[in-house]
Each structure stands twice: as C-alpha cells, then as structure tokens.
C-alpha cells in the first residue's frame, strides 16, 4: 500500500484530484481489511499472540477499522496519511517477525 501512495505527499493530496480520491478510497479499504484481520487473529489466538508484540498499537488498528466500517463519513484524511506513512512500515516489520516466530516455534500459542 505504501508503494501506491508514493505520490501522496500531504493529506490534501488525497482530496484535490479524482486520482487522489481513488487512492484514498483504496487505502482506506485496505486499512479496513488490515484491521479486520488483526481482530480475527486476536480472536483466534484467544488474545494471546498480539500482546507479545506491544510495539504495535493493535487496539488502535481495530478501532480504526471500526471507524472505517461504521462511520465512514468521519474518516480523516490526515489520520489515514499518518497511518500509511508512519505506522504501516513498522506494522509490516512486526507481522513478518510474528510469522518468523511462529514458523520457528509453532507451539508458542499453546
């Protein structure tokens, strides 16, 4: 997703052109999907996995998903911009770490 937003330099870039609005809608839907999967992982692991990786604000990710899903008209382009530019890279790194940890120790959830 960050690759698709390289030309977005400010939150206003989402709103000033039809292309920017399309990118905004696309990114928001992707963030909704990420939040949904975070919630599913948390539920399926009985809330045991994600707390092992406190460097990521898991509750905020789920909360953002809820806002996108239920209050779409209140979605703030500045918050989406900050999420994409600042928070997605560490989230990706942490997800890759979780996958590595689970592959090396699949029983870690038992």
PyMOL commands that place a pseudoatom at each C-alpha (Angstrom):
pseudoatom trace, name=CA, resn=UNK, resi=1, chain=A, elem=C, hetatm=0, pos=[0.000, 0.000, 0.000]
pseudoatom trace, name=CA, resn=UNK, resi=2, chain=A, elem=C, hetatm=0, pos=[2.827, 2.403, 0.758]
pseudoatom trace, name=CA, resn=UNK, resi=3, chain=A, elem=C, hetatm=0, pos=[4.137, 1.851, -2.781]
pseudoatom trace, name=CA, resn=UNK, resi=4, chain=A, elem=C, hetatm=0, pos=[0.831, 3.021, -4.218]
pseudoatom trace, name=CA, resn=UNK, resi=5, chain=A, elem=C, hetatm=0, pos=[0.946, 6.219, -2.197]
pseudoatom trace, name=CA, resn=UNK, resi=6, chain=A, elem=C, hetatm=0, pos=[4.417, 7.453, -3.096]
pseudoatom trace, name=CA, resn=UNK, resi=7, chain=A, elem=C, hetatm=0, pos=[2.983, 10.444, -4.955]
pseudoatom trace, name=CA, resn=UNK, resi=8, chain=A, elem=C, hetatm=0, pos=[0.805, 11.382, -1.985]
pseudoatom trace, name=CA, resn=UNK, resi=9, chain=A, elem=C, hetatm=0, pos=[2.946, 13.916, -0.121]
pseudoatom trace, name=CA, resn=UNK, resi=10, chain=A, elem=C, hetatm=0, pos=[0.309, 15.582, 2.076]
pseudoatom trace, name=CA, resn=UNK, resi=11, chain=A, elem=C, hetatm=0, pos=[-3.147, 14.620, 3.348]
pseudoatom trace, name=CA, resn=UNK, resi=12, chain=A, elem=C, hetatm=0, pos=[-4.636, 17.187, 0.954]
pseudoatom trace, name=CA, resn=UNK, resi=13, chain=A, elem=C, hetatm=0, pos=[-3.263, 15.205, -1.992]
pseudoatom trace, name=CA, resn=UNK, resi=14, chain=A, elem=C, hetatm=0, pos=[-5.996, 12.664, -1.285]
pseudoatom trace, name=CA, resn=UNK, resi=15, chain=A, elem=C, hetatm=0, pos=[-8.711, 15.250, -1.859]
pseudoatom trace, name=CA, resn=UNK, resi=16, chain=A, elem=C, hetatm=0, pos=[-7.542, 17.577, -4.621]
pseudoatom trace, name=CA, resn=UNK, resi=17, chain=A, elem=C, hetatm=0, pos=[-7.884, 15.275, -7.641]
pseudoatom trace, name=CA, resn=UNK, resi=18, chain=A, elem=C, hetatm=0, pos=[-10.097, 12.373, -8.682]
pseudoatom trace, name=CA, resn=UNK, resi=19, chain=A, elem=C, hetatm=0, pos=[-6.951, 10.209, -8.738]
pseudoatom trace, name=CA, resn=UNK, resi=20, chain=A, elem=C, hetatm=0, pos=[-6.152, 11.226, -5.146]
pseudoatom trace, name=CA, resn=UNK, resi=21, chain=A, elem=C, hetatm=0, pos=[-9.686, 10.387, -4.035]
pseudoatom trace, name=CA, resn=UNK, resi=22, chain=A, elem=C, hetatm=0, pos=[-9.423, 6.980, -5.702]
pseudoatom trace, name=CA, resn=UNK, resi=23, chain=A, elem=C, hetatm=0, pos=[-6.135, 6.311, -3.907]
pseudoatom trace, name=CA, resn=UNK, resi=24, chain=A, elem=C, hetatm=0, pos=[-7.707, 7.477, -0.633]
pseudoatom trace, name=CA, resn=UNK, resi=25, chain=A, elem=C, hetatm=0, pos=[-10.685, 5.146, -1.011]
pseudoatom trace, name=CA, resn=UNK, resi=26, chain=A, elem=C, hetatm=0, pos=[-8.386, 2.266, -1.921]
pseudoatom trace, name=CA, resn=UNK, resi=27, chain=A, elem=C, hetatm=0, pos=[-6.092, 2.860, 1.040]
pseudoatom trace, name=CA, resn=UNK, resi=28, chain=A, elem=C, hetatm=0, pos=[-8.990, 3.207, 3.454]
pseudoatom trace, name=CA, resn=UNK, resi=29, chain=A, elem=C, hetatm=0, pos=[-10.433, -0.109, 2.301]
pseudoatom trace, name=CA, resn=UNK, resi=30, chain=A, elem=C, hetatm=0, pos=[-7.035, -1.777, 2.713]
pseudoatom trace, name=CA, resn=UNK, resi=31, chain=A, elem=C, hetatm=0, pos=[-6.729, -0.379, 6.228]
pseudoatom trace, name=CA, resn=UNK, resi=32, chain=A, elem=C, hetatm=0, pos=[-10.195, -1.709, 6.976]
pseudoatom trace, name=CA, resn=UNK, resi=33, chain=A, elem=C, hetatm=0, pos=[-9.076, -5.150, 5.813]
pseudoatom trace, name=CA, resn=UNK, resi=34, chain=A, elem=C, hetatm=0, pos=[-5.910, -4.987, 7.913]
pseudoatom trace, name=CA, resn=UNK, resi=35, chain=A, elem=C, hetatm=0, pos=[-7.987, -4.087, 10.970]
pseudoatom trace, name=CA, resn=UNK, resi=36, chain=A, elem=C, hetatm=0, pos=[-10.380, -6.937, 10.285]
pseudoatom trace, name=CA, resn=UNK, resi=37, chain=A, elem=C, hetatm=0, pos=[-7.550, -9.461, 10.050]
pseudoatom trace, name=CA, resn=UNK, resi=38, chain=A, elem=C, hetatm=0, pos=[-5.905, -8.133, 13.204]
pseudoatom trace, name=CA, resn=UNK, resi=39, chain=A, elem=C, hetatm=0, pos=[-9.201, -8.656, 15.031]
pseudoatom trace, name=CA, resn=UNK, resi=40, chain=A, elem=C, hetatm=0, pos=[-9.559, -12.178, 13.627]
pseudoatom trace, name=CA, resn=UNK, resi=41, chain=A, elem=C, hetatm=0, pos=[-6.006, -13.119, 14.622]
pseudoatom trace, name=CA, resn=UNK, resi=42, chain=A, elem=C, hetatm=0, pos=[-6.585, -11.735, 18.106]
pseudoatom trace, name=CA, resn=UNK, resi=43, chain=A, elem=C, hetatm=0, pos=[-9.834, -13.683, 18.462]
pseudoatom trace, name=CA, resn=UNK, resi=44, chain=A, elem=C, hetatm=0, pos=[-8.430, -16.938, 17.048]
pseudoatom trace, name=CA, resn=UNK, resi=45, chain=A, elem=C, hetatm=0, pos=[-5.417, -16.811, 19.368]
pseudoatom trace, name=CA, resn=UNK, resi=46, chain=A, elem=C, hetatm=0, pos=[-7.584, -16.075, 22.414]
pseudoatom trace, name=CA, resn=UNK, resi=47, chain=A, elem=C, hetatm=0, pos=[-5.872, -12.700, 22.708]
pseudoatom trace, name=CA, resn=UNK, resi=48, chain=A, elem=C, hetatm=0, pos=[-2.559, -14.433, 23.465]
pseudoatom trace, name=CA, resn=UNK, resi=49, chain=A, elem=C, hetatm=0, pos=[-0.449, -13.572, 20.414]
pseudoatom trace, name=CA, resn=UNK, resi=50, chain=A, elem=C, hetatm=0, pos=[-0.660, -9.834, 19.817]
pseudoatom trace, name=CA, resn=UNK, resi=51, chain=A, elem=C, hetatm=0, pos=[0.248, -8.740, 23.375]
pseudoatom trace, name=CA, resn=UNK, resi=52, chain=A, elem=C, hetatm=0, pos=[3.635, -10.392, 22.787]
pseudoatom trace, name=CA, resn=UNK, resi=53, chain=A, elem=C, hetatm=0, pos=[4.302, -7.616, 20.260]
pseudoatom trace, name=CA, resn=UNK, resi=54, chain=A, elem=C, hetatm=0, pos=[3.411, -4.430, 22.156]
pseudoatom trace, name=CA, resn=UNK, resi=55, chain=A, elem=C, hetatm=0, pos=[5.325, -2.191, 19.757]
pseudoatom trace, name=CA, resn=UNK, resi=56, chain=A, elem=C, hetatm=0, pos=[2.211, -2.154, 17.552]
pseudoatom trace, name=CA, resn=UNK, resi=57, chain=A, elem=C, hetatm=0, pos=[-0.983, -0.391, 18.706]
pseudoatom trace, name=CA, resn=UNK, resi=58, chain=A, elem=C, hetatm=0, pos=[-3.257, -3.357, 17.935]
pseudoatom trace, name=CA, resn=UNK, resi=59, chain=A, elem=C, hetatm=0, pos=[-6.294, -1.872, 19.685]
pseudoatom trace, name=CA, resn=UNK, resi=60, chain=A, elem=C, hetatm=0, pos=[-5.966, 1.331, 17.640]
pseudoatom trace, name=CA, resn=UNK, resi=61, chain=A, elem=C, hetatm=0, pos=[-5.768, -0.696, 14.431]
pseudoatom trace, name=CA, resn=UNK, resi=62, chain=A, elem=C, hetatm=0, pos=[-9.013, -2.452, 15.318]
pseudoatom trace, name=CA, resn=UNK, resi=63, chain=A, elem=C, hetatm=0, pos=[-10.536, 0.873, 16.370]
pseudoatom trace, name=CA, resn=UNK, resi=64, chain=A, elem=C, hetatm=0, pos=[-9.618, 2.461, 13.061]
pseudoatom trace, name=CA, resn=UNK, resi=65, chain=A, elem=C, hetatm=0, pos=[-11.252, -0.467, 11.290]
pseudoatom trace, name=CA, resn=UNK, resi=66, chain=A, elem=C, hetatm=0, pos=[-14.427, 0.128, 13.285]
pseudoatom trace, name=CA, resn=UNK, resi=67, chain=A, elem=C, hetatm=0, pos=[-14.484, 3.809, 12.338]
pseudoatom trace, name=CA, resn=UNK, resi=68, chain=A, elem=C, hetatm=0, pos=[-13.937, 2.981, 8.673]
pseudoatom trace, name=CA, resn=UNK, resi=69, chain=A, elem=C, hetatm=0, pos=[-16.656, 0.329, 8.740]
pseudoatom trace, name=CA, resn=UNK, resi=70, chain=A, elem=C, hetatm=0, pos=[-19.305, 2.132, 10.745]
pseudoatom trace, name=CA, resn=UNK, resi=71, chain=A, elem=C, hetatm=0, pos=[-18.541, 5.848, 10.485]
pseudoatom trace, name=CA, resn=UNK, resi=72, chain=A, elem=C, hetatm=0, pos=[-17.015, 6.196, 7.018]
pseudoatom trace, name=CA, resn=UNK, resi=73, chain=A, elem=C, hetatm=0, pos=[-18.037, 9.830, 6.659]
pseudoatom trace, name=CA, resn=UNK, resi=74, chain=A, elem=C, hetatm=0, pos=[-15.860, 10.728, 9.661]
pseudoatom trace, name=CA, resn=UNK, resi=75, chain=A, elem=C, hetatm=0, pos=[-12.680, 9.146, 8.273]
pseudoatom trace, name=CA, resn=UNK, resi=76, chain=A, elem=C, hetatm=0, pos=[-9.968, 11.800, 8.484]
pseudoatom trace, name=CA, resn=UNK, resi=77, chain=A, elem=C, hetatm=0, pos=[-7.535, 12.046, 5.570]
pseudoatom trace, name=CA, resn=UNK, resi=78, chain=A, elem=C, hetatm=0, pos=[-4.773, 13.291, 7.875]
pseudoatom trace, name=CA, resn=UNK, resi=79, chain=A, elem=C, hetatm=0, pos=[-5.060, 10.231, 10.125]
pseudoatom trace, name=CA, resn=UNK, resi=80, chain=A, elem=C, hetatm=0, pos=[-5.064, 7.953, 7.089]
pseudoatom trace, name=CA, resn=UNK, resi=81, chain=A, elem=C, hetatm=0, pos=[-1.998, 9.748, 5.706]
pseudoatom trace, name=CA, resn=UNK, resi=82, chain=A, elem=C, hetatm=0, pos=[-0.118, 9.389, 9.010]
pseudoatom trace, name=CA, resn=UNK, resi=83, chain=A, elem=C, hetatm=0, pos=[-1.109, 5.735, 9.282]
pseudoatom trace, name=CA, resn=UNK, resi=84, chain=A, elem=C, hetatm=0, pos=[0.192, 4.968, 5.804]
pseudoatom trace, name=CA, resn=UNK, resi=85, chain=A, elem=C, hetatm=0, pos=[3.405, 6.972, 6.013]
pseudoatom trace, name=CA, resn=UNK, resi=86, chain=A, elem=C, hetatm=0, pos=[4.356, 6.406, 9.655]
pseudoatom trace, name=CA, resn=UNK, resi=87, chain=A, elem=C, hetatm=0, pos=[2.643, 3.313, 11.033]
pseudoatom trace, name=CA, resn=UNK, resi=88, chain=A, elem=C, hetatm=0, pos=[2.448, 0.807, 8.178]
pseudoatom trace, name=CA, resn=UNK, resi=89, chain=A, elem=C, hetatm=0, pos=[6.202, 0.165, 7.822]
pseudoatom trace, name=CA, resn=UNK, resi=90, chain=A, elem=C, hetatm=0, pos=[6.633, -0.901, 11.486]
pseudoatom trace, name=CA, resn=UNK, resi=91, chain=A, elem=C, hetatm=0, pos=[3.400, -2.917, 11.276]
pseudoatom trace, name=CA, resn=UNK, resi=92, chain=A, elem=C, hetatm=0, pos=[4.748, -4.787, 8.271]
pseudoatom trace, name=CA, resn=UNK, resi=93, chain=A, elem=C, hetatm=0, pos=[8.044, -5.471, 10.071]
pseudoatom trace, name=CA, resn=UNK, resi=94, chain=A, elem=C, hetatm=0, pos=[6.211, -6.766, 13.122]
pseudoatom trace, name=CA, resn=UNK, resi=95, chain=A, elem=C, hetatm=0, pos=[3.922, -9.022, 11.075]
pseudoatom trace, name=CA, resn=UNK, resi=96, chain=A, elem=C, hetatm=0, pos=[6.979, -10.507, 9.355]
pseudoatom trace, name=CA, resn=UNK, resi=97, chain=A, elem=C, hetatm=0, pos=[8.551, -11.056, 12.795]
pseudoatom trace, name=CA, resn=UNK, resi=98, chain=A, elem=C, hetatm=0, pos=[5.377, -12.776, 14.041]
pseudoatom trace, name=CA, resn=UNK, resi=99, chain=A, elem=C, hetatm=0, pos=[5.399, -15.088, 11.021]
pseudoatom trace, name=CA, resn=UNK, resi=100, chain=A, elem=C, hetatm=0, pos=[9.065, -15.910, 11.596]
pseudoatom trace, name=CA, resn=UNK, resi=101, chain=A, elem=C, hetatm=0, pos=[8.480, -16.544, 15.309]
pseudoatom trace, name=CA, resn=UNK, resi=102, chain=A, elem=C, hetatm=0, pos=[5.507, -18.809, 14.602]
pseudoatom trace, name=CA, resn=UNK, resi=103, chain=A, elem=C, hetatm=0, pos=[7.407, -20.741, 11.936]
pseudoatom trace, name=CA, resn=UNK, resi=104, chain=A, elem=C, hetatm=0, pos=[10.316, -21.351, 14.291]
pseudoatom trace, name=CA, resn=UNK, resi=105, chain=A, elem=C, hetatm=0, pos=[8.087, -22.173, 17.260]
pseudoatom trace, name=CA, resn=UNK, resi=106, chain=A, elem=C, hetatm=0, pos=[4.578, -23.201, 16.162]
pseudoatom trace, name=CA, resn=UNK, resi=107, chain=A, elem=C, hetatm=0, pos=[3.696, -24.317, 19.700]
pseudoatom trace, name=CA, resn=UNK, resi=108, chain=A, elem=C, hetatm=0, pos=[4.202, -20.838, 21.114]
pseudoatom trace, name=CA, resn=UNK, resi=109, chain=A, elem=C, hetatm=0, pos=[0.438, -20.341, 21.248]
pseudoatom trace, name=CA, resn=UNK, resi=110, chain=A, elem=C, hetatm=0, pos=[-0.284, -23.473, 23.236]
for i in range(1, 110): cmd.bond("trace and resi %d" % i, "trace and resi %d" % (i + 1))
show_as sticks, trace
zoom trace
